[in-house]
Amino acid sequence: MPELPEVEVVRRGLARWAAGRTVETVSVLHPRAVRRHAAGAEDFAAGLKGQELGAPRRRGKYLWLPVTDRTALLAHLGMSGQFLIRPAGAPQETHLRVRMTFADDQGTDLRFVDQRTFGGLSLQETVPGDPESLPQALTHIARDPLDPQFDEDAFHAALRRKRTTVKRALLDQSLISGVGNIYADEALWRSKLNYERPTAGMTRPRTAELVRHIREVMGDALAAGGTSFDSMYVNVNGESGYFDRSLDAYGREDQPCRRCGTPIRRRAWMNRSSYFCPRCQPVPRAAS
């Protein structure tokens, strides 16, 4: 599933190619793509028609574009959702779900393509008076570590109170948003922390170091255009990211650790996999 860097790459593309444009028509080609819009596909299309798309914003893995003073177009990419800018006359994609045309002469459409239809679009009410036009549906989502208003002290205190393990905490979007399985493993490898490390024992300096590595790995991924293991994730121009070539832990089972040479191990974890170096990231005694 796309994580913060991939969603941020898409947000930047929308800021360049979609923001400030007025929607002329909306075609919903698969009702599941707008299932989170309670009033249905026709209402979704009518609500967007004639509206100017505002500057896209992001919290964690969610994107939204303000469309009025009180509503925003909220998007979640799910496993395979893609926003694509395409020439108006380009052939329709196999898994095209929603198509928007614009009332200008740029000659491009905005298309939402989603093979697995786990993602979706909706029009949502925003928090009154919020300068970011935050959709009310996202009020439970914590700020992400790239957000200037991210509060490290509050995050550390929440970690200590949660009394869980560190990777579970990183994937808890109510504590810190935008971190998923891939970048959690990468940040933990850089921090030399095992994924089963109890959060109750995290010191303030250790938390600060972990947050720093999360920011670093996400910054590196952004510079590489995100991580693409297949064609499911692309930017708005249909291009894949290539940070997967630089991963230090995730997906590198039995390959030598880039730090000490010990083979990377993979363990089944919460219907996912965790990758770690057994020497650099020893299993805590309680977990072992």
KEFINU-761128 format. One record per residue (C-alpha): residue in one letter; residue number from 1; x, y, z. Coordinates in steps of 0.02 Angstrom, whole numbers, plus 50000, padded with zeros to 5 digits. Each point is the difference from the previous one (the first is absolute). Layout:
BEGIN
[node 'A', NUM, [X, Y, Z]]
...
REM end
This chain:
BEGIN
[node 'M', 1, [50000, 50000, 50000]]
[node 'P', 2, [50067, 50175, 49961]]
[node 'E', 3, [50072, 50085, 50153]]
[node 'L', 4, [50036, 50182, 50037]]
[node 'P', 5, [50138, 50028, 49869]]
[node 'E', 6, [49897, 49925, 49860]]
[node 'V', 7, [49845, 50100, 50047]]
[node 'E', 8, [50105, 50158, 50015]]
[node 'V', 9, [50069, 49972, 49824]]
[node 'V', 10, [49820, 49988, 49936]]
[node 'R', 11, [49951, 50156, 50099]]
[node 'R', 12, [50140, 50099, 49919]]
[node 'G', 13, [49944, 49941, 49829]]
[node 'L', 14, [49821, 50054, 50033]]
[node 'A', 15, [50062, 50168, 50062]]
[node 'R', 16, [50085, 50028, 49833]]
[node 'W', 17, [49871, 49927, 49880]]
[node 'A', 18, [49829, 50010, 50084]]
[node 'A', 19, [49995, 50140, 50130]]
[node 'G', 20, [49911, 50159, 49945]]
[node 'R', 21, [49906, 49913, 49859]]
[node 'T', 22, [49810, 50000, 49989]]
[node 'V', 23, [49914, 49832, 49980]]
[node 'E', 24, [49886, 49992, 49848]]
[node 'T', 25, [49937, 49820, 50005]]
[node 'V', 26, [50016, 49850, 50116]]
[node 'S', 27, [49970, 49821, 49943]]
[node 'V', 28, [49991, 49865, 50134]]
[node 'L', 29, [50032, 49837, 49909]]
[node 'H', 30, [49999, 49885, 50152]]
[node 'P', 31, [49888, 50035, 50151]]
[node 'R', 32, [50123, 49920, 50120]]
[node 'A', 33, [50123, 50140, 49965]]
[node 'V', 34, [49883, 50124, 50088]]
[node 'R', 35, [49927, 49881, 50129]]
[node 'R', 36, [50059, 50115, 50140]]
[node 'H', 37, [49891, 50139, 49929]]
[node 'A', 38, [49840, 49956, 50091]]
[node 'A', 39, [49884, 50094, 49881]]
[node 'G', 40, [50055, 49897, 49850]]
[node 'A', 41, [50087, 50021, 49833]]
[node 'E', 42, [49879, 50126, 49924]]
[node 'D', 43, [50015, 50116, 50150]]
[node 'F', 44, [50189, 49982, 49998]]
[node 'A', 45, [50007, 50052, 49817]]
[node 'A', 46, [49878, 50144, 50024]]
[node 'G', 47, [50096, 50063, 50151]]
[node 'L', 48, [50162, 50014, 49902]]
[node 'K', 49, [49931, 50070, 49839]]
[node 'G', 50, [50045, 50183, 49978]]
[node 'Q', 51, [50114, 50003, 50153]]
[node 'E', 52, [50179, 50060, 50001]]
[node 'L', 53, [50122, 49876, 50077]]
[node 'G', 54, [50103, 50078, 50139]]
[node 'A', 55, [50180, 49965, 50046]]
[node 'P', 56, [50015, 49816, 50047]]
[node 'R', 57, [50045, 49957, 50178]]
[node 'R', 58, [50051, 49842, 50089]]
[node 'R', 59, [49994, 49924, 50173]]
[node 'G', 60, [50090, 49834, 50010]]
[node 'K', 61, [49939, 49893, 49857]]
[node 'Y', 62, [49845, 50105, 49962]]
[node 'L', 63, [49984, 50135, 49867]]
[node 'W', 64, [49869, 50134, 49982]]
[node 'L', 65, [49966, 50149, 49889]]
[node 'P', 66, [49887, 50138, 50066]]
[node 'V', 67, [49854, 50034, 49882]]
[node 'T', 68, [49892, 50122, 50100]]
[node 'D', 69, [50014, 50088, 50168]]
[node 'R', 70, [49918, 49850, 50082]]
[node 'T', 71, [50043, 49847, 49894]]
[node 'A', 72, [50153, 49910, 49935]]
[node 'L', 73, [50034, 49861, 49876]]
[node 'L', 74, [50074, 49864, 50110]]
[node 'A', 75, [50103, 49860, 49923]]
[node 'H', 76, [50075, 49841, 50069]]
[node 'L', 77, [50106, 49901, 49877]]
[node 'G', 78, [49977, 49832, 50086]]
[node 'M', 79, [50104, 49861, 49924]]
[node 'S', 80, [49998, 50054, 49819]]
[node 'G', 81, [49917, 50171, 49980]]
[node 'Q', 82, [50083, 50119, 49878]]
[node 'F', 83, [49967, 50180, 49951]]
[node 'L', 84, [50054, 50024, 49819]]
[node 'I', 85, [50007, 50156, 49892]]
[node 'R', 86, [49961, 49943, 49823]]
[node 'P', 87, [49970, 50084, 49832]]
[node 'A', 88, [49812, 50021, 49977]]
[node 'G', 89, [49999, 49885, 49849]]
[node 'A', 90, [50109, 49863, 50075]]
[node 'P', 91, [49924, 49824, 50003]]
[node 'Q', 92, [49906, 49953, 50158]]
[node 'E', 93, [50102, 49901, 50126]]
[node 'T', 94, [49942, 49823, 50038]]
[node 'H', 95, [49965, 50039, 50182]]
[node 'L', 96, [49941, 50180, 49981]]
[node 'R', 97, [49875, 50038, 50139]]
[node 'V', 98, [49973, 50190, 49997]]
[node 'R', 99, [50038, 50125, 49863]]
[node 'M', 100, [49998, 50190, 50017]]
[node 'T', 101, [50011, 50122, 49857]]
[node 'F', 102, [50043, 50184, 50022]]
[node 'A', 103, [49929, 50162, 49933]]
[node 'D', 104, [50163, 50063, 49925]]
[node 'D', 105, [50108, 49975, 49847]]
[node 'Q', 106, [50139, 49896, 50078]]
[node 'G', 107, [49932, 49845, 49915]]
[node 'T', 108, [50024, 49879, 50146]]
[node 'D', 109, [49885, 49900, 50114]]
[node 'L', 110, [50022, 49944, 50179]]
[node 'R', 111, [49968, 49813, 50013]]
[node 'F', 112, [49985, 49888, 50153]]
[node 'V', 113, [50055, 49824, 49957]]
[node 'D', 114, [49986, 49860, 50127]]
[node 'Q', 115, [50022, 49818, 49954]]
[node 'R', 116, [49950, 49926, 50168]]
[node 'T', 117, [49873, 50137, 50045]]
[node 'F', 118, [50059, 50007, 50181]]
[node 'G', 119, [50028, 50187, 49983]]
[node 'G', 120, [49869, 50131, 49969]]
[node 'L', 121, [49942, 50180, 49984]]
[node 'S', 122, [49868, 50096, 50096]]
[node 'L', 123, [49942, 50176, 50036]]
[node 'Q', 124, [50016, 50034, 50186]]
[node 'E', 125, [49955, 50142, 50116]]
[node 'T', 126, [50151, 50090, 50069]]
[node 'V', 127, [50038, 50055, 50178]]
[node 'P', 128, [49926, 50175, 50020]]
[node 'G', 129, [50134, 50133, 50003]]
[node 'D', 130, [50144, 49879, 49969]]
[node 'P', 131, [50131, 50090, 49892]]
[node 'E', 132, [50044, 49837, 49913]]
[node 'S', 133, [49817, 49956, 49961]]
[node 'L', 134, [50026, 49835, 50091]]
[node 'P', 135, [49859, 49877, 49963]]
[node 'Q', 136, [49906, 49953, 50158]]
[node 'A', 137, [50027, 49817, 49956]]
[node 'L', 138, [50187, 50024, 50035]]
[node 'T', 139, [49994, 50082, 50171]]
[node 'H', 140, [50058, 49837, 50082]]
[node 'I', 141, [50155, 49989, 49888]]
[node 'A', 142, [50158, 50064, 50085]]
[node 'R', 143, [50119, 50120, 49917]]
[node 'D', 144, [50144, 49918, 49906]]
[node 'P', 145, [50186, 50023, 50037]]
[node 'L', 146, [50025, 50114, 49850]]
[node 'D', 147, [49865, 50118, 50062]]
[node 'P', 148, [50077, 50159, 50076]]
[node 'Q', 149, [49870, 49987, 50140]]
[node 'F', 150, [50047, 49821, 50046]]
[node 'D', 151, [50027, 49998, 50189]]
[node 'E', 152, [50145, 49884, 50047]]
[node 'D', 153, [49973, 50020, 50186]]
[node 'A', 154, [49817, 49952, 49985]]
[node 'F', 155, [50045, 49853, 49890]]
[node 'H', 156, [50128, 49938, 50126]]
[node 'A', 157, [49875, 50014, 50142]]
[node 'A', 158, [49871, 49905, 49896]]
[node 'L', 159, [50127, 49862, 49965]]
[node 'R', 160, [50034, 49978, 50185]]
[node 'R', 161, [49815, 49995, 50043]]
[node 'K', 162, [49954, 49881, 49860]]
[node 'R', 163, [50102, 49856, 50073]]
[node 'T', 164, [50014, 49904, 49838]]
[node 'T', 165, [50145, 49958, 49885]]
[node 'V', 166, [50087, 50130, 49895]]
[node 'K', 167, [49947, 49943, 49826]]
[node 'R', 168, [49818, 49982, 50053]]
[node 'A', 169, [50011, 50178, 50065]]
[node 'L', 170, [50074, 50065, 49837]]
[node 'L', 171, [49856, 49925, 49902]]
[node 'D', 172, [49870, 50075, 50116]]
[node 'Q', 173, [49937, 50148, 49900]]
[node 'S', 174, [49926, 50080, 50156]]
[node 'L', 175, [50177, 50016, 50072]]
[node 'I', 176, [50100, 50044, 49844]]
[node 'S', 177, [49933, 49997, 49823]]
[node 'G', 178, [50074, 49955, 49833]]
[node 'V', 179, [50116, 49861, 50058]]
[node 'G', 180, [49962, 49828, 49929]]
[node 'N', 181, [50085, 49832, 49998]]
[node 'I', 182, [50141, 50043, 49880]]
[node 'Y', 183, [50060, 50161, 50080]]
[node 'A', 184, [49974, 49935, 50176]]
[node 'D', 185, [50124, 49860, 49963]]
[node 'E', 186, [50120, 50122, 49918]]
[node 'A', 187, [49995, 50126, 50143]]
[node 'L', 188, [50019, 49862, 50131]]
[node 'W', 189, [50151, 49930, 49907]]
[node 'R', 190, [50081, 50172, 49996]]
[node 'S', 191, [49961, 50022, 50185]]
[node 'K', 192, [50064, 49825, 50045]]
[node 'L', 193, [49834, 49962, 50085]]
[node 'N', 194, [49913, 49832, 49991]]
[node 'Y', 195, [49818, 50009, 49947]]
[node 'E', 196, [49949, 49912, 50163]]
[node 'R', 197, [50085, 50131, 50111]]
[node 'P', 198, [49875, 50050, 50137]]
[node 'T', 199, [49951, 50184, 49989]]
[node 'A', 200, [49989, 50017, 50190]]
[node 'G', 201, [50190, 49996, 50009]]
[node 'M', 202, [50032, 50130, 49865]]
[node 'T', 203, [50100, 50146, 50065]]
[node 'R', 204, [49976, 50176, 49934]]
[node 'P', 205, [50167, 49999, 49906]]
[node 'R', 206, [49958, 49829, 49924]]
[node 'T', 207, [49832, 50064, 49940]]
[node 'A', 208, [50082, 50155, 49927]]
[node 'E', 209, [50125, 49890, 49907]]
[node 'L', 210, [49860, 49891, 49931]]
[node 'V', 211, [49901, 50151, 49939]]
[node 'R', 212, [50157, 50069, 49919]]
[node 'H', 213, [50026, 49838, 49905]]
[node 'I', 214, [49818, 49995, 49947]]
[node 'R', 215, [50019, 50174, 49928]]
[node 'E', 216, [50163, 49954, 49915]]
[node 'V', 217, [49935, 49842, 49918]]
[node 'M', 218, [49843, 50088, 49941]]
[node 'G', 219, [50103, 50144, 49932]]
[node 'D', 220, [50111, 49879, 49906]]
[node 'A', 221, [49847, 49911, 49930]]
[node 'L', 222, [49923, 50164, 49945]]
[node 'A', 223, [50159, 50045, 49908]]
[node 'A', 224, [49988, 49834, 49907]]
[node 'G', 225, [49817, 50023, 49957]]
[node 'G', 226, [49937, 49871, 50124]]
[node 'T', 227, [50010, 49811, 50004]]
[node 'S', 228, [49927, 49895, 49860]]
[node 'F', 229, [50004, 49810, 50008]]
[node 'D', 230, [49874, 49985, 49857]]
[node 'S', 231, [49889, 50109, 49890]]
[node 'M', 232, [49875, 50032, 50141]]
[node 'Y', 233, [50086, 50160, 50055]]
[node 'V', 234, [50043, 50136, 49873]]
[node 'N', 235, [50001, 50190, 50004]]
[node 'V', 236, [49874, 50107, 49905]]
[node 'N', 237, [50102, 49980, 49841]]
[node 'G', 238, [49998, 49810, 50014]]
[node 'E', 239, [50181, 49986, 50055]]
[node 'S', 240, [50062, 49879, 50133]]
[node 'G', 241, [50111, 50046, 50146]]
[node 'Y', 242, [50166, 49912, 50025]]
[node 'F', 243, [50039, 50010, 50187]]
[node 'D', 244, [49979, 49809, 50008]]
[node 'R', 245, [50178, 49991, 49932]]
[node 'S', 246, [50062, 50087, 50158]]
[node 'L', 247, [49905, 49902, 50133]]
[node 'D', 248, [50112, 49938, 50140]]
[node 'A', 249, [49883, 49875, 50084]]
[node 'Y', 250, [49829, 49978, 49921]]
[node 'G', 251, [49994, 49862, 49869]]
[node 'R', 252, [50183, 49951, 50026]]
[node 'E', 253, [49979, 49831, 50086]]
[node 'D', 254, [50163, 49900, 50004]]
[node 'Q', 255, [50097, 50144, 49922]]
[node 'P', 256, [50145, 50071, 50102]]
[node 'C', 257, [49966, 50146, 50115]]
[node 'R', 258, [50080, 50154, 49924]]
[node 'R', 259, [50070, 50044, 50171]]
[node 'C', 260, [50070, 49837, 50071]]
[node 'G', 261, [49979, 49867, 49865]]
[node 'T', 262, [49882, 49887, 50100]]
[node 'P', 263, [49860, 49929, 49892]]
[node 'I', 264, [49837, 50097, 50015]]
[node 'R', 265, [49858, 49898, 50075]]
[node 'R', 266, [49815, 50005, 49966]]
[node 'R', 267, [49867, 49959, 50128]]
[node 'A', 268, [49812, 49986, 49977]]
[node 'W', 269, [49919, 50144, 50093]]
[node 'M', 270, [49817, 50055, 50007]]
[node 'N', 271, [49960, 49924, 49830]]
[node 'R', 272, [50152, 50090, 49932]]
[node 'S', 273, [50188, 49972, 50007]]
[node 'S', 274, [50133, 50085, 50104]]
[node 'Y', 275, [50178, 50009, 49936]]
[node 'F', 276, [50145, 50030, 50119]]
[node 'C', 277, [50182, 49965, 50033]]
[node 'P', 278, [50016, 49878, 50147]]
[node 'R', 279, [50168, 50072, 50048]]
[node 'C', 280, [49966, 50187, 49983]]
[node 'Q', 281, [49821, 49983, 50062]]
[node 'P', 282, [50004, 49862, 50132]]
[node 'V', 283, [49835, 49930, 50060]]
[node 'P', 284, [49955, 50068, 50173]]
[node 'R', 285, [50015, 49871, 50139]]
[node 'A', 286, [49814, 50006, 50040]]
[node 'A', 287, [49955, 49969, 49817]]
[node 'S', 288, [50127, 49860, 49979]]
REM end
